[in-house]
Amino acid sequence: MAVLATALPDRSLHVVADAAYAGKELRALPAQVTWTTRLRVDAALYDLAPPRTSRRGRPRSKGARLPGLTALATQLPFTPLPVRRYGQTTTVNIATVRCLWYGTFGPQPVTVILLRETTTHTRGGYDTALVTTDTLTRPAEIIHRYAARWSIEVIIEDAKQLIGVGKARNRLAHAVERTVPFGLTCQTLTMLWYATVGHTPTDVADHRDQAPWYTTKANPSTADMIDKLRRVLIATKYQVTRPDQPTPEEIHTIRLAWELDAA
C-alpha cells in the first residue's frame, strides 16, 4: 500500500482486510491510506489521549483502558441502521466508539463499530466488531465497504478450486512466483472474455434446464464461464478452415451452432 500511495499521491486509498492483516506495521501507513478490518476479540482498546497539562514530563499517549468487547457492548447504546450488503438492504443494530487500538495503530484514532444482526440478541454482546482508521466516513458506508470484500474471497476460492492456482507441485521459489500469477491471469482473462464476448442472456436459463434443482440460480458462475470458454476453444481448434486464425464471425457461428445443438 505504501508503494501504491507513492504512485498515486493524489488518491485516497481505502483498504479492507480480515483480522489477520493487523499489526504494528500499519502505524507507518501513509496519511492517504485508511484501513478497515475485523477487530480481534482480545483487542486492547483505550480512550483517546487526554489533553496536555502544565505538568512536567512526557504527555500521555493514550487514555484509560476500555473494557473488553463483550463488556463494552453492554455499556454502549445500539441504534438501528439500514445498510447495503450482498446485494440487498437490511437493518442492523450498531454501536460505535472512537478510541485507540494502540497495539496496532498506535496513537492514531480509530472508530470501532459493533454490529448486532437482529433486534433481539439472545446471546447478548455483539455479532461482528469492525475497526477503521477512516473516522470521517459514516458507519453504514464502512459496513458496506467491509462486506464488499466478500467477492474477493469468492474469487480466491474459485482460483484455487477451479483454475488450480496453488495446486502446482512447485519446488523452487521462482516457479511459485510464476505459476500463481499465471493462474490468476488466466482467471482474469476468462472473466473478461465472458463479459465482453462470451455471455449470452440464455446461459442461465440453459443451465437451469440442465440442472433444474438450481432453482435460485440467477447469474452465471465462474464454472459456467470456464466451461463455455473451453467449448469455444475446442470448437475453434478443430475447424476445417483456417484453424489458427479464425474470424470473429466464424467463432460466433460455431458457438451458436453448439448452443443450438446442446439445447
PyRosetta script that sets phi, psi and omega in degrees:
from pyrosetta import init, pose_from_sequence

init()
pose = pose_from_sequence("MAVLATALPDRSLHVVADAAYAGKELRALPAQVTWTTRLRVDAALYDLAPPRTSRRGRPRSKGARLPGLTALATQLPFTPLPVRRYGQTTTVNIATVRCLWYGTFGPQPVTVILLRETTTHTRGGYDTALVTTDTLTRPAEIIHRYAARWSIEVIIEDAKQLIGVGKARNRLAHAVERTVPFGLTCQTLTMLWYATVGHTPTDVADHRDQAPWYTTKANPSTADMIDKLRRVLIATKYQVTRPDQPTPEEIHTIRLAWELDAA")
pose.set_psi(1, -32.5)
pose.set_omega(1, 176.4)
pose.set_phi(2, -64.4)
pose.set_psi(2, -37.6)
pose.set_omega(2, 178.2)
pose.set_phi(3, -65.7)
pose.set_psi(3, -43.8)
pose.set_omega(3, 179.2)
pose.set_phi(4, -64.3)
pose.set_psi(4, -40.4)
pose.set_omega(4, 179.9)
pose.set_phi(5, -63.4)
pose.set_psi(5, -35.8)
pose.set_omega(5, 177.3)
pose.set_phi(6, -68.2)
pose.set_psi(6, -38.7)
pose.set_omega(6, -179.3)
pose.set_phi(7, -74.7)
pose.set_psi(7, -25.7)
pose.set_omega(7, -177.6)
pose.set_phi(8, -124.6)
pose.set_psi(8, 68.3)
pose.set_omega(8, -173.1)
pose.set_phi(9, -65.8)
pose.set_psi(9, -20.7)
pose.set_omega(9, -177.3)
pose.set_phi(10, -98.0)
pose.set_psi(10, 6.3)
pose.set_omega(10, -176.9)
pose.set_phi(11, -109.5)
pose.set_psi(11, 143.6)
pose.set_omega(11, 169.7)
pose.set_phi(12, -88.9)
pose.set_psi(12, 131.0)
pose.set_omega(12, -176.2)
pose.set_phi(13, -115.1)
pose.set_psi(13, 123.2)
pose.set_omega(13, -179.0)
pose.set_phi(14, -111.2)
pose.set_psi(14, 115.0)
pose.set_omega(14, -177.8)
pose.set_phi(15, -100.7)
pose.set_psi(15, 137.5)
pose.set_omega(15, 175.3)
pose.set_phi(16, -123.8)
pose.set_psi(16, 129.4)
pose.set_omega(16, -177.0)
pose.set_phi(17, -148.2)
pose.set_psi(17, 164.6)
pose.set_omega(17, 176.8)
pose.set_phi(18, -84.2)
pose.set_psi(18, -177.8)
pose.set_omega(18, -171.1)
pose.set_phi(19, -65.8)
pose.set_psi(19, -19.7)
pose.set_omega(19, -180.0)
pose.set_phi(20, -67.6)
pose.set_psi(20, -24.5)
pose.set_omega(20, -177.3)
pose.set_phi(21, -97.0)
pose.set_psi(21, 64.4)
pose.set_omega(21, 177.2)
pose.set_phi(22, -147.8)
pose.set_psi(22, 122.9)
pose.set_omega(22, -178.7)
pose.set_phi(23, -169.5)
pose.set_psi(23, 179.0)
pose.set_omega(23, -176.4)
pose.set_phi(24, -63.7)
pose.set_psi(24, -20.1)
pose.set_omega(24, 178.6)
pose.set_phi(25, -60.8)
pose.set_psi(25, -24.2)
pose.set_omega(25, -177.3)
pose.set_phi(26, -72.1)
pose.set_psi(26, -12.1)
pose.set_omega(26, 177.7)
pose.set_phi(27, -67.6)
pose.set_psi(27, -21.0)
pose.set_omega(27, -177.2)
pose.set_phi(28, -96.5)
pose.set_psi(28, 12.7)
pose.set_omega(28, -179.8)
pose.set_phi(29, -64.5)
pose.set_psi(29, 143.9)
pose.set_omega(29, 174.5)
pose.set_phi(30, -61.1)
pose.set_psi(30, 156.6)
pose.set_omega(30, -175.1)
pose.set_phi(31, -63.3)
pose.set_psi(31, -26.5)
pose.set_omega(31, -177.1)
pose.set_phi(32, -81.7)
pose.set_psi(32, -3.2)
pose.set_omega(32, -177.7)
pose.set_phi(33, -102.7)
pose.set_psi(33, 129.0)
pose.set_omega(33, 171.5)
pose.set_phi(34, -109.7)
pose.set_psi(34, 154.3)
pose.set_omega(34, -175.6)
pose.set_phi(35, -131.1)
pose.set_psi(35, 124.9)
pose.set_omega(35, 177.9)
pose.set_phi(36, -121.8)
pose.set_psi(36, 127.3)
pose.set_omega(36, -176.8)
pose.set_phi(37, -148.4)
pose.set_psi(37, 170.2)
pose.set_omega(37, 175.3)
pose.set_phi(38, -79.6)
pose.set_psi(38, 136.8)
pose.set_omega(38, -176.8)
pose.set_phi(39, -85.7)
pose.set_psi(39, 132.3)
pose.set_omega(39, 179.0)
pose.set_phi(40, -68.8)
pose.set_psi(40, 149.4)
pose.set_omega(40, -177.1)
pose.set_phi(41, -62.1)
pose.set_psi(41, -35.1)
pose.set_omega(41, -176.2)
pose.set_phi(42, -94.3)
pose.set_psi(42, 18.6)
pose.set_omega(42, -177.9)
pose.set_phi(43, -63.3)
pose.set_psi(43, 134.7)
pose.set_omega(43, 177.5)
pose.set_phi(44, -93.4)
pose.set_psi(44, 110.1)
pose.set_omega(44, -178.1)
pose.set_phi(45, -103.6)
pose.set_psi(45, 148.8)
pose.set_omega(45, -179.1)
pose.set_phi(46, -134.2)
pose.set_psi(46, 153.7)
pose.set_omega(46, 169.9)
pose.set_phi(47, -63.0)
pose.set_psi(47, 160.1)
pose.set_omega(47, 175.3)
pose.set_phi(48, -62.3)
pose.set_psi(48, 155.8)
pose.set_omega(48, -178.8)
pose.set_phi(49, -61.3)
pose.set_psi(49, 136.2)
pose.set_omega(49, 179.2)
pose.set_phi(50, -69.9)
pose.set_psi(50, 161.4)
pose.set_omega(50, 178.4)
pose.set_phi(51, -61.5)
pose.set_psi(51, 153.0)
pose.set_omega(51, 178.3)
pose.set_phi(52, -66.9)
pose.set_psi(52, 145.8)
pose.set_omega(52, 177.6)
pose.set_phi(53, -112.1)
pose.set_psi(53, 178.2)
pose.set_omega(53, 179.7)
pose.set_phi(54, -85.2)
pose.set_psi(54, 1.0)
pose.set_omega(54, -179.3)
pose.set_phi(55, -72.4)
pose.set_psi(55, 153.4)
pose.set_omega(55, 178.0)
pose.set_phi(56, -76.4)
pose.set_psi(56, 157.1)
pose.set_omega(56, 178.2)
pose.set_phi(57, 108.6)
pose.set_psi(57, 174.1)
pose.set_omega(57, -177.6)
pose.set_phi(58, -71.3)
pose.set_psi(58, 132.2)
pose.set_omega(58, 178.4)
pose.set_phi(59, -69.1)
pose.set_psi(59, 154.2)
pose.set_omega(59, -179.7)
pose.set_phi(60, -68.9)
pose.set_psi(60, 138.2)
pose.set_omega(60, -179.2)
pose.set_phi(61, -94.9)
pose.set_psi(61, -10.7)
pose.set_omega(61, 178.9)
pose.set_phi(62, -153.3)
pose.set_psi(62, 158.8)
pose.set_omega(62, 179.7)
pose.set_phi(63, -90.1)
pose.set_psi(63, -155.4)
pose.set_omega(63, -177.6)
pose.set_phi(64, -71.2)
pose.set_psi(64, 152.2)
pose.set_omega(64, 178.0)
pose.set_phi(65, -68.9)
pose.set_psi(65, 131.0)
pose.set_omega(65, 177.6)
pose.set_phi(66, -85.1)
pose.set_psi(66, 159.1)
pose.set_omega(66, 177.3)
pose.set_phi(67, -63.6)
pose.set_psi(67, 167.4)
pose.set_omega(67, 173.8)
pose.set_phi(68, -62.0)
pose.set_psi(68, 165.0)
pose.set_omega(68, -173.0)
pose.set_phi(69, -60.4)
pose.set_psi(69, -41.0)
pose.set_omega(69, -179.0)
pose.set_phi(70, -63.7)
pose.set_psi(70, -43.9)
pose.set_omega(70, 177.9)
pose.set_phi(71, -69.2)
pose.set_psi(71, -36.8)
pose.set_omega(71, 179.8)
pose.set_phi(72, -63.5)
pose.set_psi(72, -35.5)
pose.set_omega(72, -179.7)
pose.set_phi(73, -65.6)
pose.set_psi(73, -25.1)
pose.set_omega(73, 178.3)
pose.set_phi(74, -81.6)
pose.set_psi(74, -14.2)
pose.set_omega(74, -177.1)
pose.set_phi(75, -100.3)
pose.set_psi(75, -23.4)
pose.set_omega(75, -175.9)
pose.set_phi(76, -90.3)
pose.set_psi(76, 145.3)
pose.set_omega(76, 175.5)
pose.set_phi(77, -79.9)
pose.set_psi(77, 132.9)
pose.set_omega(77, 177.5)
pose.set_phi(78, -99.3)
pose.set_psi(78, 139.3)
pose.set_omega(78, 178.5)
pose.set_phi(79, -128.5)
pose.set_psi(79, 144.8)
pose.set_omega(79, 178.6)
pose.set_phi(80, -70.0)
pose.set_psi(80, 144.3)
pose.set_omega(80, -177.8)
pose.set_phi(81, -148.1)
pose.set_psi(81, 123.0)
pose.set_omega(81, 174.5)
pose.set_phi(82, -75.6)
pose.set_psi(82, 132.2)
pose.set_omega(82, -180.0)
pose.set_phi(83, -132.7)
pose.set_psi(83, 149.9)
pose.set_omega(83, 178.7)
pose.set_phi(84, -100.0)
pose.set_psi(84, 114.0)
pose.set_omega(84, -179.8)
pose.set_phi(85, -143.1)
pose.set_psi(85, 141.1)
pose.set_omega(85, 172.3)
pose.set_phi(86, 53.3)
pose.set_psi(86, 38.8)
pose.set_omega(86, 175.1)
pose.set_phi(87, 81.7)
pose.set_psi(87, 6.5)
pose.set_omega(87, 179.1)
pose.set_phi(88, -147.0)
pose.set_psi(88, 158.9)
pose.set_omega(88, 179.4)
pose.set_phi(89, -101.5)
pose.set_psi(89, 125.5)
pose.set_omega(89, 178.3)
pose.set_phi(90, -129.7)
pose.set_psi(90, 164.2)
pose.set_omega(90, 178.7)
pose.set_phi(91, -107.6)
pose.set_psi(91, 126.8)
pose.set_omega(91, 176.4)
pose.set_phi(92, -121.5)
pose.set_psi(92, 166.5)
pose.set_omega(92, 175.6)
pose.set_phi(93, -108.4)
pose.set_psi(93, 129.5)
pose.set_omega(93, -175.0)
pose.set_phi(94, -128.5)
pose.set_psi(94, 154.6)
pose.set_omega(94, 170.0)
pose.set_phi(95, -134.2)
pose.set_psi(95, 139.6)
pose.set_omega(95, -177.8)
pose.set_phi(96, -125.7)
pose.set_psi(96, 152.5)
pose.set_omega(96, 175.4)
pose.set_phi(97, -149.2)
pose.set_psi(97, 135.0)
pose.set_omega(97, 176.6)
pose.set_phi(98, -94.9)
pose.set_psi(98, 125.0)
pose.set_omega(98, -171.9)
pose.set_phi(99, -157.9)
pose.set_psi(99, -162.3)
pose.set_omega(99, 176.7)
pose.set_phi(100, -122.5)
pose.set_psi(100, 132.9)
pose.set_omega(100, 165.6)
pose.set_phi(101, -103.6)
pose.set_psi(101, 79.4)
pose.set_omega(101, -164.8)
pose.set_phi(102, -64.4)
pose.set_psi(102, -34.9)
pose.set_omega(102, -178.2)
pose.set_phi(103, -65.0)
pose.set_psi(103, -21.1)
pose.set_omega(103, -178.7)
pose.set_phi(104, -111.0)
pose.set_psi(104, -52.2)
pose.set_omega(104, -174.3)
pose.set_phi(105, -102.0)
pose.set_psi(105, 0.4)
pose.set_omega(105, 179.0)
pose.set_phi(106, 64.5)
pose.set_psi(106, -137.1)
pose.set_omega(106, -176.0)
pose.set_phi(107, -79.9)
pose.set_psi(107, 3.4)
pose.set_omega(107, -179.1)
pose.set_phi(108, -75.5)
pose.set_psi(108, 124.8)
pose.set_omega(108, 179.1)
pose.set_phi(109, -64.3)
pose.set_psi(109, 145.4)
pose.set_omega(109, 177.5)
pose.set_phi(110, -132.1)
pose.set_psi(110, 163.4)
pose.set_omega(110, 172.8)
pose.set_phi(111, -113.0)
pose.set_psi(111, 125.6)
pose.set_omega(111, 175.9)
pose.set_phi(112, -100.4)
pose.set_psi(112, 130.3)
pose.set_omega(112, -179.9)
pose.set_phi(113, -118.6)
pose.set_psi(113, 118.6)
pose.set_omega(113, 175.5)
pose.set_phi(114, -101.0)
pose.set_psi(114, 131.2)
pose.set_omega(114, -177.1)
pose.set_phi(115, -114.9)
pose.set_psi(115, 138.4)
pose.set_omega(115, 166.7)
pose.set_phi(116, -118.0)
pose.set_psi(116, 124.1)
pose.set_omega(116, -174.5)
pose.set_phi(117, -76.0)
pose.set_psi(117, -24.7)
pose.set_omega(117, -178.5)
pose.set_phi(118, -125.3)
pose.set_psi(118, 156.7)
pose.set_omega(118, -179.9)
pose.set_phi(119, -69.2)
pose.set_psi(119, -32.3)
pose.set_omega(119, 177.2)
pose.set_phi(120, -106.9)
pose.set_psi(120, 103.3)
pose.set_omega(120, -177.9)
pose.set_phi(121, -95.7)
pose.set_psi(121, 101.2)
pose.set_omega(121, -172.7)
pose.set_phi(122, -67.5)
pose.set_psi(122, -30.0)
pose.set_omega(122, -177.5)
pose.set_phi(123, -86.3)
pose.set_psi(123, -10.4)
pose.set_omega(123, -173.1)
pose.set_phi(124, 73.4)
pose.set_psi(124, 171.6)
pose.set_omega(124, 177.7)
pose.set_phi(125, 78.9)
pose.set_psi(125, -126.3)
pose.set_omega(125, -172.5)
pose.set_phi(126, -152.3)
pose.set_psi(126, 167.2)
pose.set_omega(126, 177.1)
pose.set_phi(127, -99.4)
pose.set_psi(127, -44.1)
pose.set_omega(127, -176.6)
pose.set_phi(128, -138.4)
pose.set_psi(128, 141.7)
pose.set_omega(128, 176.1)
pose.set_phi(129, -122.1)
pose.set_psi(129, 123.0)
pose.set_omega(129, 177.3)
pose.set_phi(130, -114.3)
pose.set_psi(130, 152.1)
pose.set_omega(130, 175.5)
pose.set_phi(131, -135.7)
pose.set_psi(131, 139.2)
pose.set_omega(131, -178.0)
pose.set_phi(132, -143.3)
pose.set_psi(132, 145.4)
pose.set_omega(132, 172.4)
pose.set_phi(133, -86.0)
pose.set_psi(133, -5.7)
pose.set_omega(133, 178.1)
pose.set_phi(134, -85.1)
pose.set_psi(134, 85.4)
pose.set_omega(134, -175.2)
pose.set_phi(135, -84.1)
pose.set_psi(135, -2.6)
pose.set_omega(135, -178.2)
pose.set_phi(136, -97.3)
pose.set_psi(136, -18.4)
pose.set_omega(136, -177.6)
pose.set_phi(137, -88.1)
pose.set_psi(137, 144.1)
pose.set_omega(137, -178.0)
pose.set_phi(138, -67.2)
pose.set_psi(138, 151.1)
pose.set_omega(138, -177.8)
pose.set_phi(139, -57.3)
pose.set_psi(139, -36.8)
pose.set_omega(139, -179.2)
pose.set_phi(140, -60.5)
pose.set_psi(140, -39.8)
pose.set_omega(140, 179.1)
pose.set_phi(141, -71.5)
pose.set_psi(141, -36.2)
pose.set_omega(141, 177.6)
pose.set_phi(142, -63.3)
pose.set_psi(142, -43.4)
pose.set_omega(142, 179.4)
pose.set_phi(143, -64.9)
pose.set_psi(143, -42.7)
pose.set_omega(143, 176.7)
pose.set_phi(144, -61.2)
pose.set_psi(144, -42.0)
pose.set_omega(144, -179.7)
pose.set_phi(145, -62.5)
pose.set_psi(145, -43.2)
pose.set_omega(145, -179.4)
pose.set_phi(146, -67.3)
pose.set_psi(146, -40.6)
pose.set_omega(146, -179.6)
pose.set_phi(147, -65.1)
pose.set_psi(147, -28.5)
pose.set_omega(147, -177.6)
pose.set_phi(148, -65.5)
pose.set_psi(148, -19.3)
pose.set_omega(148, -179.9)
pose.set_phi(149, -70.4)
pose.set_psi(149, -13.1)
pose.set_omega(149, -177.3)
pose.set_phi(150, -63.0)
pose.set_psi(150, -33.4)
pose.set_omega(150, 178.6)
pose.set_phi(151, -62.5)
pose.set_psi(151, -31.3)
pose.set_omega(151, 176.5)
pose.set_phi(152, -67.3)
pose.set_psi(152, -40.1)
pose.set_omega(152, 178.3)
pose.set_phi(153, -61.9)
pose.set_psi(153, -39.3)
pose.set_omega(153, 179.0)
pose.set_phi(154, -64.7)
pose.set_psi(154, -41.6)
pose.set_omega(154, 178.8)
pose.set_phi(155, -61.0)
pose.set_psi(155, -42.9)
pose.set_omega(155, -179.9)
pose.set_phi(156, -64.0)
pose.set_psi(156, -41.8)
pose.set_omega(156, 178.5)
pose.set_phi(157, -63.4)
pose.set_psi(157, -43.3)
pose.set_omega(157, 177.9)
pose.set_phi(158, -62.7)
pose.set_psi(158, -38.3)
pose.set_omega(158, 179.3)
pose.set_phi(159, -61.9)
pose.set_psi(159, -39.6)
pose.set_omega(159, -179.5)
pose.set_phi(160, -75.3)
pose.set_psi(160, -45.1)
pose.set_omega(160, -172.0)
pose.set_phi(161, -83.2)
pose.set_psi(161, -32.8)
pose.set_omega(161, -173.4)
pose.set_phi(162, -106.4)
pose.set_psi(162, -40.4)
pose.set_omega(162, -178.0)
pose.set_phi(163, -87.2)
pose.set_psi(163, -25.2)
pose.set_omega(163, -179.4)
pose.set_phi(164, 88.9)
pose.set_psi(164, 17.5)
pose.set_omega(164, 178.7)
pose.set_phi(165, -64.0)
pose.set_psi(165, 128.1)
pose.set_omega(165, 179.4)
pose.set_phi(166, 88.6)
pose.set_psi(166, -3.6)
pose.set_omega(166, -179.4)
pose.set_phi(167, -95.2)
pose.set_psi(167, -9.4)
pose.set_omega(167, 178.1)
pose.set_phi(168, -66.8)
pose.set_psi(168, 138.3)
pose.set_omega(168, -177.5)
pose.set_phi(169, -87.4)
pose.set_psi(169, 69.8)
pose.set_omega(169, -179.9)
pose.set_phi(170, -79.9)
pose.set_psi(170, 146.5)
pose.set_omega(170, 179.0)
pose.set_phi(171, -116.0)
pose.set_psi(171, -13.4)
pose.set_omega(171, -178.1)
pose.set_phi(172, -116.2)
pose.set_psi(172, 149.8)
pose.set_omega(172, -178.4)
pose.set_phi(173, -61.5)
pose.set_psi(173, -40.5)
pose.set_omega(173, -179.6)
pose.set_phi(174, -63.8)
pose.set_psi(174, -34.2)
pose.set_omega(174, 178.8)
pose.set_phi(175, -65.6)
pose.set_psi(175, -42.7)
pose.set_omega(175, 178.0)
pose.set_phi(176, -62.7)
pose.set_psi(176, -42.4)
pose.set_omega(176, -178.6)
pose.set_phi(177, -64.3)
pose.set_psi(177, -21.8)
pose.set_omega(177, -179.8)
pose.set_phi(178, -95.1)
pose.set_psi(178, -44.8)
pose.set_omega(178, -172.3)
pose.set_phi(179, -71.0)
pose.set_psi(179, -38.4)
pose.set_omega(179, -179.5)
pose.set_phi(180, -65.4)
pose.set_psi(180, -50.7)
pose.set_omega(180, 176.2)
pose.set_phi(181, -61.5)
pose.set_psi(181, -33.8)
pose.set_omega(181, 178.9)
pose.set_phi(182, -64.6)
pose.set_psi(182, -43.0)
pose.set_omega(182, 177.9)
pose.set_phi(183, -63.3)
pose.set_psi(183, -42.0)
pose.set_omega(183, 178.2)
pose.set_phi(184, -66.2)
pose.set_psi(184, -34.9)
pose.set_omega(184, 177.1)
pose.set_phi(185, -65.6)
pose.set_psi(185, -41.9)
pose.set_omega(185, 177.5)
pose.set_phi(186, -61.6)
pose.set_psi(186, -39.4)
pose.set_omega(186, 177.5)
pose.set_phi(187, -63.8)
pose.set_psi(187, -42.7)
pose.set_omega(187, 179.3)
pose.set_phi(188, -63.6)
pose.set_psi(188, -45.3)
pose.set_omega(188, -179.8)
pose.set_phi(189, -63.3)
pose.set_psi(189, -37.1)
pose.set_omega(189, 178.4)
pose.set_phi(190, -61.7)
pose.set_psi(190, -45.2)
pose.set_omega(190, -179.3)
pose.set_phi(191, -68.3)
pose.set_psi(191, -38.6)
pose.set_omega(191, 177.6)
pose.set_phi(192, -64.7)
pose.set_psi(192, -42.0)
pose.set_omega(192, 178.1)
pose.set_phi(193, -61.7)
pose.set_psi(193, -44.9)
pose.set_omega(193, -177.3)
pose.set_phi(194, -65.8)
pose.set_psi(194, -40.4)
pose.set_omega(194, -177.8)
pose.set_phi(195, -68.7)
pose.set_psi(195, -31.9)
pose.set_omega(195, -174.9)
pose.set_phi(196, -97.9)
pose.set_psi(196, -29.1)
pose.set_omega(196, -173.1)
pose.set_phi(197, -130.6)
pose.set_psi(197, -45.1)
pose.set_omega(197, -167.1)
pose.set_phi(198, -78.9)
pose.set_psi(198, -22.9)
pose.set_omega(198, -173.3)
pose.set_phi(199, -74.6)
pose.set_psi(199, 137.9)
pose.set_omega(199, 169.9)
pose.set_phi(200, -132.2)
pose.set_psi(200, 147.6)
pose.set_omega(200, -176.1)
pose.set_phi(201, -59.8)
pose.set_psi(201, -21.4)
pose.set_omega(201, -176.2)
pose.set_phi(202, -87.3)
pose.set_psi(202, -0.9)
pose.set_omega(202, -175.7)
pose.set_phi(203, -59.1)
pose.set_psi(203, -46.9)
pose.set_omega(203, -177.8)
pose.set_phi(204, -67.5)
pose.set_psi(204, -42.9)
pose.set_omega(204, 179.3)
pose.set_phi(205, -61.8)
pose.set_psi(205, -41.1)
pose.set_omega(205, 178.4)
pose.set_phi(206, -63.5)
pose.set_psi(206, -40.7)
pose.set_omega(206, 179.7)
pose.set_phi(207, -65.3)
pose.set_psi(207, -40.1)
pose.set_omega(207, -179.9)
pose.set_phi(208, -69.7)
pose.set_psi(208, -30.4)
pose.set_omega(208, 175.1)
pose.set_phi(209, -65.9)
pose.set_psi(209, -38.6)
pose.set_omega(209, -179.7)
pose.set_phi(210, -78.5)
pose.set_psi(210, -27.3)
pose.set_omega(210, -180.0)
pose.set_phi(211, -132.9)
pose.set_psi(211, 75.8)
pose.set_omega(211, -173.3)
pose.set_phi(212, -64.9)
pose.set_psi(212, -12.5)
pose.set_omega(212, 179.4)
pose.set_phi(213, -73.9)
pose.set_psi(213, -14.1)
pose.set_omega(213, 174.9)
pose.set_phi(214, -85.0)
pose.set_psi(214, 73.6)
pose.set_omega(214, -173.2)
pose.set_phi(215, -73.4)
pose.set_psi(215, -22.4)
pose.set_omega(215, -176.6)
pose.set_phi(216, -101.2)
pose.set_psi(216, 4.2)
pose.set_omega(216, -177.9)
pose.set_phi(217, -66.9)
pose.set_psi(217, 122.1)
pose.set_omega(217, -178.1)
pose.set_phi(218, -123.1)
pose.set_psi(218, -16.8)
pose.set_omega(218, -177.8)
pose.set_phi(219, -136.9)
pose.set_psi(219, 152.0)
pose.set_omega(219, 176.9)
pose.set_phi(220, -63.9)
pose.set_psi(220, 144.4)
pose.set_omega(220, 177.3)
pose.set_phi(221, -95.6)
pose.set_psi(221, 171.9)
pose.set_omega(221, 176.7)
pose.set_phi(222, -61.1)
pose.set_psi(222, -38.1)
pose.set_omega(222, 177.9)
pose.set_phi(223, -61.6)
pose.set_psi(223, -38.5)
pose.set_omega(223, 177.1)
pose.set_phi(224, -62.3)
pose.set_psi(224, -42.0)
pose.set_omega(224, 179.6)
pose.set_phi(225, -63.4)
pose.set_psi(225, -44.4)
pose.set_omega(225, -179.4)
pose.set_phi(226, -64.7)
pose.set_psi(226, -44.1)
pose.set_omega(226, -179.6)
pose.set_phi(227, -61.2)
pose.set_psi(227, -41.9)
pose.set_omega(227, -178.0)
pose.set_phi(228, -69.1)
pose.set_psi(228, -41.0)
pose.set_omega(228, 177.3)
pose.set_phi(229, -63.4)
pose.set_psi(229, -39.8)
pose.set_omega(229, 179.1)
pose.set_phi(230, -62.3)
pose.set_psi(230, -41.9)
pose.set_omega(230, -179.5)
pose.set_phi(231, -67.1)
pose.set_psi(231, -39.8)
pose.set_omega(231, 179.3)
pose.set_phi(232, -65.9)
pose.set_psi(232, -40.9)
pose.set_omega(232, 179.4)
pose.set_phi(233, -65.0)
pose.set_psi(233, -40.9)
pose.set_omega(233, 178.6)
pose.set_phi(234, -65.0)
pose.set_psi(234, -44.1)
pose.set_omega(234, 179.0)
pose.set_phi(235, -62.4)
pose.set_psi(235, -39.0)
pose.set_omega(235, 179.8)
pose.set_phi(236, -69.4)
pose.set_psi(236, -39.3)
pose.set_omega(236, -176.8)
pose.set_phi(237, -64.2)
pose.set_psi(237, -34.4)
pose.set_omega(237, -174.7)
pose.set_phi(238, -103.0)
pose.set_psi(238, 25.5)
pose.set_omega(238, 171.5)
pose.set_phi(239, -68.9)
pose.set_psi(239, 151.2)
pose.set_omega(239, 179.1)
pose.set_phi(240, -77.4)
pose.set_psi(240, -40.3)
pose.set_omega(240, -175.7)
pose.set_phi(241, -104.7)
pose.set_psi(241, 134.8)
pose.set_omega(241, 175.0)
pose.set_phi(242, 46.5)
pose.set_psi(242, 60.5)
pose.set_omega(242, -177.0)
pose.set_phi(243, -67.3)
pose.set_psi(243, -23.2)
pose.set_omega(243, -176.4)
pose.set_phi(244, -87.1)
pose.set_psi(244, -26.8)
pose.set_omega(244, -177.1)
pose.set_phi(245, -132.9)
pose.set_psi(245, 68.8)
pose.set_omega(245, 178.9)
pose.set_phi(246, -71.9)
pose.set_psi(246, 150.4)
pose.set_omega(246, 176.3)
pose.set_phi(247, -84.9)
pose.set_psi(247, 158.0)
pose.set_omega(247, 176.8)
pose.set_phi(248, -57.1)
pose.set_psi(248, -35.9)
pose.set_omega(248, 179.3)
pose.set_phi(249, -64.4)
pose.set_psi(249, -39.3)
pose.set_omega(249, 179.6)
pose.set_phi(250, -66.4)
pose.set_psi(250, -42.6)
pose.set_omega(250, 179.1)
pose.set_phi(251, -63.6)
pose.set_psi(251, -42.2)
pose.set_omega(251, -180.0)
pose.set_phi(252, -64.1)
pose.set_psi(252, -41.1)
pose.set_omega(252, -179.9)
pose.set_phi(253, -64.1)
pose.set_psi(253, -44.1)
pose.set_omega(253, -179.7)
pose.set_phi(254, -65.5)
pose.set_psi(254, -40.3)
pose.set_omega(254, -179.8)
pose.set_phi(255, -64.9)
pose.set_psi(255, -42.3)
pose.set_omega(255, 177.7)
pose.set_phi(256, -63.7)
pose.set_psi(256, -39.7)
pose.set_omega(256, 178.5)
pose.set_phi(257, -63.7)
pose.set_psi(257, -39.8)
pose.set_omega(257, 178.9)
pose.set_phi(258, -66.2)
pose.set_psi(258, -41.9)
pose.set_omega(258, -179.2)
pose.set_phi(259, -65.2)
pose.set_psi(259, -40.3)
pose.set_omega(259, 178.3)
pose.set_phi(260, -65.8)
pose.set_psi(260, -37.0)
pose.set_omega(260, 179.3)
pose.set_phi(261, -68.3)
pose.set_psi(261, -40.4)
pose.set_omega(261, 179.2)
pose.set_phi(262, -67.2)
pose.set_psi(262, -35.6)
pose.set_omega(262, -179.6)
pose.set_phi(263, -68.7)
pose.dump_pdb("model.pdb")
